[in-house]
């Protein structure tokens, strides 16, 4: 392995550094999203049950216990500000939801940049490798041999392969993260709509 890295030339250095940085992001994001898993339906049903029973303090305690989850954090804000007009509360919850989604998307921009840069670095290595091969050919002239050209060709091929080897699995991971966050976002929006309906019903019951 080390022999291939050396033959890949100086462009292998940024390729490897980017791969380590990207791998760190992927591991961190996998662990983070795994920790975000919860039975959202069961959670909101318990919250709605407490709200309908006029026990908002109990619902708030349940949110506080699960405050690391985006859904719990947003619903907590909704319950705390339930006295506001529905239109105003809806905007506040929308902003709170957006903030939670931004938290989930943190560092995905950097990962996307790495995915785009890696093949370009590989292409750069291809160019520098071919330049080296042709310079060797120019210097050797008619005495050129395959062995003399091998170093430049190695650099060209290894860097191209390295860039793609890193970018392809990183791209699959990135798409998984995006799809997972999209699912959480849709689930969050659906439950926020339900929360607004429940809060509206409880307000009507209080007035009655």
GUKOLTOR-43034 format. One record per residue (C-alpha): x, y, z; residue number from 1; residue in one letter. Coordinates in nm, 2 decimals. Layout:
<atoms>
<atom><X>X</X><Y>Y</Y><Z>Z</Z><kollum>NUM</kollum><zator>A</zator></atom>
...
</atoms>
This chain:
<atoms>
<atom><X>0.00</X><Y>0.00</Y><Z>0.00</Z><kollum>1</kollum><zator>X</zator></atom>
<atom><X>0.28</X><Y>0.24</Y><Z>0.09</Z><kollum>2</kollum><zator>X</zator></atom>
<atom><X>0.45</X><Y>0.17</Y><Z>-0.23</Z><kollum>3</kollum><zator>X</zator></atom>
<atom><X>0.14</X><Y>0.27</Y><Z>-0.43</Z><kollum>4</kollum><zator>X</zator></atom>
<atom><X>0.11</X><Y>0.59</Y><Z>-0.23</Z><kollum>5</kollum><zator>X</zator></atom>
<atom><X>0.47</X><Y>0.68</Y><Z>-0.30</Z><kollum>6</kollum><zator>X</zator></atom>
<atom><X>0.43</X><Y>0.60</Y><Z>-0.67</Z><kollum>7</kollum><zator>X</zator></atom>
<atom><X>0.12</X><Y>0.82</Y><Z>-0.67</Z><kollum>8</kollum><zator>X</zator></atom>
<atom><X>0.34</X><Y>1.13</Y><Z>-0.63</Z><kollum>9</kollum><zator>X</zator></atom>
<atom><X>0.28</X><Y>1.45</Y><Z>-0.43</Z><kollum>10</kollum><zator>X</zator></atom>
<atom><X>-0.09</X><Y>1.48</Y><Z>-0.53</Z><kollum>11</kollum><zator>X</zator></atom>
<atom><X>-0.16</X><Y>1.18</Y><Z>-0.31</Z><kollum>12</kollum><zator>X</zator></atom>
<atom><X>-0.09</X><Y>1.39</Y><Z>0.00</Z><kollum>13</kollum><zator>X</zator></atom>
<atom><X>-0.41</X><Y>1.62</Y><Z>-0.04</Z><kollum>14</kollum><zator>X</zator></atom>
<atom><X>-0.61</X><Y>1.31</Y><Z>-0.16</Z><kollum>15</kollum><zator>X</zator></atom>
<atom><X>-0.52</X><Y>1.13</Y><Z>0.17</Z><kollum>16</kollum><zator>X</zator></atom>
<atom><X>-0.57</X><Y>1.43</Y><Z>0.39</Z><kollum>17</kollum><zator>X</zator></atom>
<atom><X>-0.91</X><Y>1.50</Y><Z>0.24</Z><kollum>18</kollum><zator>X</zator></atom>
<atom><X>-1.01</X><Y>1.13</Y><Z>0.27</Z><kollum>19</kollum><zator>X</zator></atom>
<atom><X>-0.92</X><Y>1.14</Y><Z>0.65</Z><kollum>20</kollum><zator>X</zator></atom>
<atom><X>-1.12</X><Y>1.46</Y><Z>0.70</Z><kollum>21</kollum><zator>X</zator></atom>
<atom><X>-1.42</X><Y>1.32</Y><Z>0.51</Z><kollum>22</kollum><zator>X</zator></atom>
<atom><X>-1.41</X><Y>0.99</Y><Z>0.70</Z><kollum>23</kollum><zator>X</zator></atom>
<atom><X>-1.41</X><Y>1.18</Y><Z>1.02</Z><kollum>24</kollum><zator>X</zator></atom>
<atom><X>-1.72</X><Y>1.37</Y><Z>0.91</Z><kollum>25</kollum><zator>X</zator></atom>
<atom><X>-1.89</X><Y>1.05</Y><Z>0.80</Z><kollum>26</kollum><zator>X</zator></atom>
<atom><X>-1.83</X><Y>0.86</Y><Z>1.12</Z><kollum>27</kollum><zator>X</zator></atom>
<atom><X>-1.94</X><Y>1.16</Y><Z>1.33</Z><kollum>28</kollum><zator>X</zator></atom>
<atom><X>-2.26</X><Y>1.20</Y><Z>1.12</Z><kollum>29</kollum><zator>X</zator></atom>
<atom><X>-2.34</X><Y>0.83</Y><Z>1.13</Z><kollum>30</kollum><zator>X</zator></atom>
<atom><X>-2.32</X><Y>0.83</Y><Z>1.51</Z><kollum>31</kollum><zator>X</zator></atom>
<atom><X>-2.51</X><Y>1.16</Y><Z>1.54</Z><kollum>32</kollum><zator>X</zator></atom>
<atom><X>-2.80</X><Y>1.05</Y><Z>1.32</Z><kollum>33</kollum><zator>X</zator></atom>
<atom><X>-2.81</X><Y>0.71</Y><Z>1.49</Z><kollum>34</kollum><zator>X</zator></atom>
<atom><X>-2.85</X><Y>0.89</Y><Z>1.83</Z><kollum>35</kollum><zator>X</zator></atom>
<atom><X>-3.15</X><Y>1.08</Y><Z>1.67</Z><kollum>36</kollum><zator>X</zator></atom>
<atom><X>-3.36</X><Y>0.76</Y><Z>1.63</Z><kollum>37</kollum><zator>X</zator></atom>
<atom><X>-3.67</X><Y>0.76</Y><Z>1.84</Z><kollum>38</kollum><zator>X</zator></atom>
<atom><X>-4.03</X><Y>0.64</Y><Z>1.81</Z><kollum>39</kollum><zator>X</zator></atom>
<atom><X>-4.18</X><Y>0.97</Y><Z>1.71</Z><kollum>40</kollum><zator>X</zator></atom>
<atom><X>-4.54</X><Y>0.84</Y><Z>1.69</Z><kollum>41</kollum><zator>X</zator></atom>
<atom><X>-4.53</X><Y>0.71</Y><Z>2.04</Z><kollum>42</kollum><zator>X</zator></atom>
<atom><X>-4.37</X><Y>1.02</Y><Z>2.17</Z><kollum>43</kollum><zator>X</zator></atom>
<atom><X>-4.62</X><Y>1.27</Y><Z>2.02</Z><kollum>44</kollum><zator>X</zator></atom>
<atom><X>-4.91</X><Y>1.05</Y><Z>2.12</Z><kollum>45</kollum><zator>X</zator></atom>
<atom><X>-4.80</X><Y>1.08</Y><Z>2.48</Z><kollum>46</kollum><zator>X</zator></atom>
<atom><X>-4.75</X><Y>1.45</Y><Z>2.45</Z><kollum>47</kollum><zator>X</zator></atom>
<atom><X>-5.09</X><Y>1.50</Y><Z>2.29</Z><kollum>48</kollum><zator>X</zator></atom>
<atom><X>-5.25</X><Y>1.29</Y><Z>2.56</Z><kollum>49</kollum><zator>X</zator></atom>
<atom><X>-5.10</X><Y>1.51</Y><Z>2.83</Z><kollum>50</kollum><zator>X</zator></atom>
<atom><X>-5.21</X><Y>1.83</Y><Z>2.65</Z><kollum>51</kollum><zator>X</zator></atom>
<atom><X>-5.56</X><Y>1.71</Y><Z>2.60</Z><kollum>52</kollum><zator>X</zator></atom>
<atom><X>-5.57</X><Y>1.62</Y><Z>2.97</Z><kollum>53</kollum><zator>X</zator></atom>
<atom><X>-5.46</X><Y>1.97</Y><Z>3.05</Z><kollum>54</kollum><zator>X</zator></atom>
<atom><X>-5.13</X><Y>1.86</Y><Z>3.19</Z><kollum>55</kollum><zator>X</zator></atom>
<atom><X>-4.88</X><Y>2.08</Y><Z>2.98</Z><kollum>56</kollum><zator>X</zator></atom>
<atom><X>-4.62</X><Y>2.06</Y><Z>3.27</Z><kollum>57</kollum><zator>X</zator></atom>
<atom><X>-4.61</X><Y>1.68</Y><Z>3.22</Z><kollum>58</kollum><zator>X</zator></atom>
<atom><X>-4.57</X><Y>1.72</Y><Z>2.85</Z><kollum>59</kollum><zator>X</zator></atom>
<atom><X>-4.29</X><Y>1.96</Y><Z>2.90</Z><kollum>60</kollum><zator>X</zator></atom>
<atom><X>-4.11</X><Y>1.72</Y><Z>3.13</Z><kollum>61</kollum><zator>X</zator></atom>
<atom><X>-4.13</X><Y>1.45</Y><Z>2.87</Z><kollum>62</kollum><zator>X</zator></atom>
<atom><X>-3.98</X><Y>1.70</Y><Z>2.61</Z><kollum>63</kollum><zator>X</zator></atom>
<atom><X>-3.71</X><Y>1.79</Y><Z>2.85</Z><kollum>64</kollum><zator>X</zator></atom>
<atom><X>-3.61</X><Y>1.43</Y><Z>2.89</Z><kollum>65</kollum><zator>X</zator></atom>
<atom><X>-3.57</X><Y>1.39</Y><Z>2.51</Z><kollum>66</kollum><zator>X</zator></atom>
<atom><X>-3.44</X><Y>1.75</Y><Z>2.44</Z><kollum>67</kollum><zator>X</zator></atom>
<atom><X>-3.16</X><Y>1.62</Y><Z>2.22</Z><kollum>68</kollum><zator>X</zator></atom>
<atom><X>-3.41</X><Y>1.50</Y><Z>1.96</Z><kollum>69</kollum><zator>X</zator></atom>
<atom><X>-3.52</X><Y>1.76</Y><Z>1.71</Z><kollum>70</kollum><zator>X</zator></atom>
<atom><X>-3.89</X><Y>1.67</Y><Z>1.75</Z><kollum>71</kollum><zator>X</zator></atom>
<atom><X>-3.88</X><Y>1.71</Y><Z>2.13</Z><kollum>72</kollum><zator>X</zator></atom>
<atom><X>-3.70</X><Y>2.04</Y><Z>2.11</Z><kollum>73</kollum><zator>X</zator></atom>
<atom><X>-3.95</X><Y>2.19</Y><Z>1.87</Z><kollum>74</kollum><zator>X</zator></atom>
<atom><X>-4.26</X><Y>2.06</Y><Z>2.05</Z><kollum>75</kollum><zator>X</zator></atom>
<atom><X>-4.12</X><Y>2.20</Y><Z>2.38</Z><kollum>76</kollum><zator>X</zator></atom>
<atom><X>-4.11</X><Y>2.55</Y><Z>2.22</Z><kollum>77</kollum><zator>X</zator></atom>
<atom><X>-4.46</X><Y>2.50</Y><Z>2.09</Z><kollum>78</kollum><zator>X</zator></atom>
<atom><X>-4.60</X><Y>2.41</Y><Z>2.44</Z><kollum>79</kollum><zator>X</zator></atom>
<atom><X>-4.41</X><Y>2.69</Y><Z>2.61</Z><kollum>80</kollum><zator>X</zator></atom>
<atom><X>-4.56</X><Y>2.94</Y><Z>2.37</Z><kollum>81</kollum><zator>X</zator></atom>
<atom><X>-4.90</X><Y>2.78</Y><Z>2.33</Z><kollum>82</kollum><zator>X</zator></atom>
<atom><X>-5.08</X><Y>3.11</Y><Z>2.44</Z><kollum>83</kollum><zator>X</zator></atom>
<atom><X>-4.96</X><Y>3.29</Y><Z>2.12</Z><kollum>84</kollum><zator>X</zator></atom>
<atom><X>-5.19</X><Y>3.33</Y><Z>1.82</Z><kollum>85</kollum><zator>X</zator></atom>
<atom><X>-5.18</X><Y>3.02</Y><Z>1.59</Z><kollum>86</kollum><zator>X</zator></atom>
<atom><X>-5.03</X><Y>3.22</Y><Z>1.30</Z><kollum>87</kollum><zator>X</zator></atom>
<atom><X>-4.75</X><Y>3.36</Y><Z>1.52</Z><kollum>88</kollum><zator>X</zator></atom>
<atom><X>-4.68</X><Y>3.02</Y><Z>1.68</Z><kollum>89</kollum><zator>X</zator></atom>
<atom><X>-4.67</X><Y>2.85</Y><Z>1.34</Z><kollum>90</kollum><zator>X</zator></atom>
<atom><X>-4.39</X><Y>3.08</Y><Z>1.23</Z><kollum>91</kollum><zator>X</zator></atom>
<atom><X>-4.20</X><Y>3.03</Y><Z>1.55</Z><kollum>92</kollum><zator>X</zator></atom>
<atom><X>-4.22</X><Y>2.65</Y><Z>1.51</Z><kollum>93</kollum><zator>X</zator></atom>
<atom><X>-4.12</X><Y>2.67</Y><Z>1.15</Z><kollum>94</kollum><zator>X</zator></atom>
<atom><X>-3.81</X><Y>2.86</Y><Z>1.25</Z><kollum>95</kollum><zator>X</zator></atom>
<atom><X>-3.73</X><Y>2.62</Y><Z>1.53</Z><kollum>96</kollum><zator>X</zator></atom>
<atom><X>-3.77</X><Y>2.33</Y><Z>1.29</Z><kollum>97</kollum><zator>X</zator></atom>
<atom><X>-3.53</X><Y>2.49</Y><Z>1.04</Z><kollum>98</kollum><zator>X</zator></atom>
<atom><X>-3.28</X><Y>2.54</Y><Z>1.32</Z><kollum>99</kollum><zator>X</zator></atom>
<atom><X>-3.30</X><Y>2.17</Y><Z>1.41</Z><kollum>100</kollum><zator>X</zator></atom>
<atom><X>-3.25</X><Y>2.07</Y><Z>1.04</Z><kollum>101</kollum><zator>X</zator></atom>
<atom><X>-2.95</X><Y>2.30</Y><Z>1.01</Z><kollum>102</kollum><zator>X</zator></atom>
<atom><X>-2.80</X><Y>2.12</Y><Z>1.31</Z><kollum>103</kollum><zator>X</zator></atom>
<atom><X>-2.85</X><Y>1.79</Y><Z>1.14</Z><kollum>104</kollum><zator>X</zator></atom>
<atom><X>-2.70</X><Y>1.92</Y><Z>0.82</Z><kollum>105</kollum><zator>X</zator></atom>
<atom><X>-2.39</X><Y>2.05</Y><Z>0.99</Z><kollum>106</kollum><zator>X</zator></atom>
<atom><X>-2.06</X><Y>1.96</Y><Z>0.81</Z><kollum>107</kollum><zator>X</zator></atom>
<atom><X>-2.25</X><Y>1.81</Y><Z>0.51</Z><kollum>108</kollum><zator>X</zator></atom>
<atom><X>-2.13</X><Y>2.10</Y><Z>0.30</Z><kollum>109</kollum><zator>X</zator></atom>
<atom><X>-1.77</X><Y>2.02</Y><Z>0.38</Z><kollum>110</kollum><zator>X</zator></atom>
<atom><X>-1.84</X><Y>1.65</Y><Z>0.29</Z><kollum>111</kollum><zator>X</zator></atom>
<atom><X>-1.99</X><Y>1.75</Y><Z>-0.04</Z><kollum>112</kollum><zator>X</zator></atom>
<atom><X>-1.69</X><Y>1.97</Y><Z>-0.12</Z><kollum>113</kollum><zator>X</zator></atom>
<atom><X>-1.45</X><Y>1.67</Y><Z>-0.05</Z><kollum>114</kollum><zator>X</zator></atom>
<atom><X>-1.66</X><Y>1.45</Y><Z>-0.28</Z><kollum>115</kollum><zator>X</zator></atom>
<atom><X>-1.62</X><Y>1.71</Y><Z>-0.55</Z><kollum>116</kollum><zator>X</zator></atom>
<atom><X>-1.25</X><Y>1.78</Y><Z>-0.49</Z><kollum>117</kollum><zator>X</zator></atom>
<atom><X>-1.13</X><Y>1.42</Y><Z>-0.47</Z><kollum>118</kollum><zator>X</zator></atom>
<atom><X>-1.19</X><Y>1.33</Y><Z>-0.84</Z><kollum>119</kollum><zator>X</zator></atom>
<atom><X>-1.04</X><Y>1.67</Y><Z>-0.94</Z><kollum>120</kollum><zator>X</zator></atom>
<atom><X>-0.73</X><Y>1.59</Y><Z>-0.74</Z><kollum>121</kollum><zator>X</zator></atom>
<atom><X>-0.71</X><Y>1.26</Y><Z>-0.91</Z><kollum>122</kollum><zator>X</zator></atom>
<atom><X>-0.74</X><Y>1.43</Y><Z>-1.25</Z><kollum>123</kollum><zator>X</zator></atom>
<atom><X>-0.47</X><Y>1.67</Y><Z>-1.14</Z><kollum>124</kollum><zator>X</zator></atom>
<atom><X>-0.25</X><Y>1.37</Y><Z>-1.06</Z><kollum>125</kollum><zator>X</zator></atom>
<atom><X>-0.32</X><Y>1.23</Y><Z>-1.40</Z><kollum>126</kollum><zator>X</zator></atom>
<atom><X>-0.20</X><Y>1.55</Y><Z>-1.57</Z><kollum>127</kollum><zator>X</zator></atom>
<atom><X>0.11</X><Y>1.58</Y><Z>-1.35</Z><kollum>128</kollum><zator>X</zator></atom>
<atom><X>0.19</X><Y>1.21</Y><Z>-1.41</Z><kollum>129</kollum><zator>X</zator></atom>
<atom><X>0.16</X><Y>1.25</Y><Z>-1.79</Z><kollum>130</kollum><zator>X</zator></atom>
<atom><X>0.37</X><Y>1.56</Y><Z>-1.78</Z><kollum>131</kollum><zator>X</zator></atom>
<atom><X>0.64</X><Y>1.37</Y><Z>-1.59</Z><kollum>132</kollum><zator>X</zator></atom>
<atom><X>0.62</X><Y>1.08</Y><Z>-1.84</Z><kollum>133</kollum><zator>X</zator></atom>
<atom><X>0.65</X><Y>1.31</Y><Z>-2.14</Z><kollum>134</kollum><zator>X</zator></atom>
<atom><X>0.94</X><Y>1.51</Y><Z>-1.98</Z><kollum>135</kollum><zator>X</zator></atom>
<atom><X>1.12</X><Y>1.18</Y><Z>-1.92</Z><kollum>136</kollum><zator>X</zator></atom>
<atom><X>1.05</X><Y>1.08</Y><Z>-2.28</Z><kollum>137</kollum><zator>X</zator></atom>
<atom><X>1.19</X><Y>1.42</Y><Z>-2.40</Z><kollum>138</kollum><zator>X</zator></atom>
<atom><X>1.51</X><Y>1.38</Y><Z>-2.20</Z><kollum>139</kollum><zator>X</zator></atom>
<atom><X>1.57</X><Y>1.02</Y><Z>-2.30</Z><kollum>140</kollum><zator>X</zator></atom>
<atom><X>1.48</X><Y>1.07</Y><Z>-2.67</Z><kollum>141</kollum><zator>X</zator></atom>
<atom><X>1.53</X><Y>0.76</Y><Z>-2.88</Z><kollum>142</kollum><zator>X</zator></atom>
<atom><X>1.67</X><Y>0.57</Y><Z>-2.58</Z><kollum>143</kollum><zator>X</zator></atom>
<atom><X>1.33</X><Y>0.58</Y><Z>-2.40</Z><kollum>144</kollum><zator>X</zator></atom>
<atom><X>1.22</X><Y>0.26</Y><Z>-2.22</Z><kollum>145</kollum><zator>X</zator></atom>
<atom><X>0.90</X><Y>0.15</Y><Z>-2.06</Z><kollum>146</kollum><zator>X</zator></atom>
<atom><X>1.07</X><Y>0.16</Y><Z>-1.72</Z><kollum>147</kollum><zator>X</zator></atom>
<atom><X>1.16</X><Y>0.52</Y><Z>-1.77</Z><kollum>148</kollum><zator>X</zator></atom>
<atom><X>0.80</X><Y>0.61</Y><Z>-1.84</Z><kollum>149</kollum><zator>X</zator></atom>
<atom><X>0.65</X><Y>0.39</Y><Z>-1.57</Z><kollum>150</kollum><zator>X</zator></atom>
<atom><X>0.69</X><Y>0.64</Y><Z>-1.29</Z><kollum>151</kollum><zator>X</zator></atom>
<atom><X>0.49</X><Y>0.91</Y><Z>-1.46</Z><kollum>152</kollum><zator>X</zator></atom>
<atom><X>0.22</X><Y>0.66</Y><Z>-1.58</Z><kollum>153</kollum><zator>X</zator></atom>
<atom><X>0.20</X><Y>0.51</Y><Z>-1.23</Z><kollum>154</kollum><zator>X</zator></atom>
<atom><X>0.14</X><Y>0.86</Y><Z>-1.09</Z><kollum>155</kollum><zator>X</zator></atom>
<atom><X>-0.13</X><Y>0.93</Y><Z>-1.35</Z><kollum>156</kollum><zator>X</zator></atom>
<atom><X>-0.32</X><Y>0.61</Y><Z>-1.29</Z><kollum>157</kollum><zator>X</zator></atom>
<atom><X>-0.29</X><Y>0.58</Y><Z>-0.91</Z><kollum>158</kollum><zator>X</zator></atom>
<atom><X>-0.41</X><Y>0.93</Y><Z>-0.84</Z><kollum>159</kollum><zator>X</zator></atom>
<atom><X>-0.71</X><Y>0.89</Y><Z>-1.07</Z><kollum>160</kollum><zator>X</zator></atom>
<atom><X>-0.80</X><Y>0.56</Y><Z>-0.90</Z><kollum>161</kollum><zator>X</zator></atom>
<atom><X>-0.74</X><Y>0.70</Y><Z>-0.55</Z><kollum>162</kollum><zator>X</zator></atom>
<atom><X>-0.97</X><Y>1.00</Y><Z>-0.61</Z><kollum>163</kollum><zator>X</zator></atom>
<atom><X>-1.25</X><Y>0.78</Y><Z>-0.73</Z><kollum>164</kollum><zator>X</zator></atom>
<atom><X>-1.20</X><Y>0.52</Y><Z>-0.46</Z><kollum>165</kollum><zator>X</zator></atom>
<atom><X>-1.26</X><Y>0.79</Y><Z>-0.20</Z><kollum>166</kollum><zator>X</zator></atom>
<atom><X>-1.53</X><Y>0.99</Y><Z>-0.38</Z><kollum>167</kollum><zator>X</zator></atom>
<atom><X>-1.77</X><Y>0.70</Y><Z>-0.47</Z><kollum>168</kollum><zator>X</zator></atom>
<atom><X>-1.83</X><Y>0.56</Y><Z>-0.11</Z><kollum>169</kollum><zator>X</zator></atom>
<atom><X>-1.83</X><Y>0.91</Y><Z>0.03</Z><kollum>170</kollum><zator>X</zator></atom>
<atom><X>-2.10</X><Y>1.01</Y><Z>-0.22</Z><kollum>171</kollum><zator>X</zator></atom>
<atom><X>-2.32</X><Y>0.71</Y><Z>-0.12</Z><kollum>172</kollum><zator>X</zator></atom>
<atom><X>-2.28</X><Y>0.81</Y><Z>0.25</Z><kollum>173</kollum><zator>X</zator></atom>
<atom><X>-2.37</X><Y>1.17</Y><Z>0.16</Z><kollum>174</kollum><zator>X</zator></atom>
<atom><X>-2.69</X><Y>1.06</Y><Z>-0.02</Z><kollum>175</kollum><zator>X</zator></atom>
<atom><X>-2.78</X><Y>0.84</Y><Z>0.28</Z><kollum>176</kollum><zator>X</zator></atom>
<atom><X>-2.74</X><Y>1.14</Y><Z>0.52</Z><kollum>177</kollum><zator>X</zator></atom>
<atom><X>-2.95</X><Y>1.36</Y><Z>0.29</Z><kollum>178</kollum><zator>X</zator></atom>
<atom><X>-3.23</X><Y>1.11</Y><Z>0.27</Z><kollum>179</kollum><zator>X</zator></atom>
<atom><X>-3.22</X><Y>1.04</Y><Z>0.64</Z><kollum>180</kollum><zator>X</zator></atom>
<atom><X>-3.24</X><Y>1.42</Y><Z>0.72</Z><kollum>181</kollum><zator>X</zator></atom>
<atom><X>-3.52</X><Y>1.46</Y><Z>0.47</Z><kollum>182</kollum><zator>X</zator></atom>
<atom><X>-3.72</X><Y>1.19</Y><Z>0.64</Z><kollum>183</kollum><zator>X</zator></atom>
<atom><X>-3.66</X><Y>1.35</Y><Z>0.98</Z><kollum>184</kollum><zator>X</zator></atom>
<atom><X>-3.77</X><Y>1.69</Y><Z>0.84</Z><kollum>185</kollum><zator>X</zator></atom>
<atom><X>-4.09</X><Y>1.55</Y><Z>0.69</Z><kollum>186</kollum><zator>X</zator></atom>
<atom><X>-4.17</X><Y>1.36</Y><Z>1.01</Z><kollum>187</kollum><zator>X</zator></atom>
<atom><X>-4.10</X><Y>1.68</Y><Z>1.21</Z><kollum>188</kollum><zator>X</zator></atom>
<atom><X>-4.33</X><Y>1.90</Y><Z>0.99</Z><kollum>189</kollum><zator>X</zator></atom>
<atom><X>-4.61</X><Y>1.64</Y><Z>1.01</Z><kollum>190</kollum><zator>X</zator></atom>
<atom><X>-4.60</X><Y>1.63</Y><Z>1.39</Z><kollum>191</kollum><zator>X</zator></atom>
<atom><X>-4.58</X><Y>2.01</Y><Z>1.42</Z><kollum>192</kollum><zator>X</zator></atom>
<atom><X>-4.90</X><Y>2.04</Y><Z>1.22</Z><kollum>193</kollum><zator>X</zator></atom>
<atom><X>-5.07</X><Y>1.79</Y><Z>1.45</Z><kollum>194</kollum><zator>X</zator></atom>
<atom><X>-4.94</X><Y>1.98</Y><Z>1.75</Z><kollum>195</kollum><zator>X</zator></atom>
<atom><X>-5.09</X><Y>2.31</Y><Z>1.62</Z><kollum>196</kollum><zator>X</zator></atom>
<atom><X>-5.42</X><Y>2.13</Y><Z>1.58</Z><kollum>197</kollum><zator>X</zator></atom>
<atom><X>-5.41</X><Y>1.99</Y><Z>1.93</Z><kollum>198</kollum><zator>X</zator></atom>
<atom><X>-5.32</X><Y>2.32</Y><Z>2.08</Z><kollum>199</kollum><zator>X</zator></atom>
<atom><X>-5.61</X><Y>2.49</Y><Z>1.89</Z><kollum>200</kollum><zator>X</zator></atom>
<atom><X>-5.85</X><Y>2.23</Y><Z>2.02</Z><kollum>201</kollum><zator>X</zator></atom>
<atom><X>-5.74</X><Y>2.28</Y><Z>2.38</Z><kollum>202</kollum><zator>X</zator></atom>
<atom><X>-5.77</X><Y>2.66</Y><Z>2.34</Z><kollum>203</kollum><zator>X</zator></atom>
<atom><X>-6.13</X><Y>2.61</Y><Z>2.22</Z><kollum>204</kollum><zator>X</zator></atom>
<atom><X>-6.21</X><Y>2.38</Y><Z>2.51</Z><kollum>205</kollum><zator>X</zator></atom>
<atom><X>-6.07</X><Y>2.63</Y><Z>2.76</Z><kollum>206</kollum><zator>X</zator></atom>
<atom><X>-6.29</X><Y>2.91</Y><Z>2.62</Z><kollum>207</kollum><zator>X</zator></atom>
<atom><X>-6.59</X><Y>2.68</Y><Z>2.63</Z><kollum>208</kollum><zator>X</zator></atom>
</atoms>
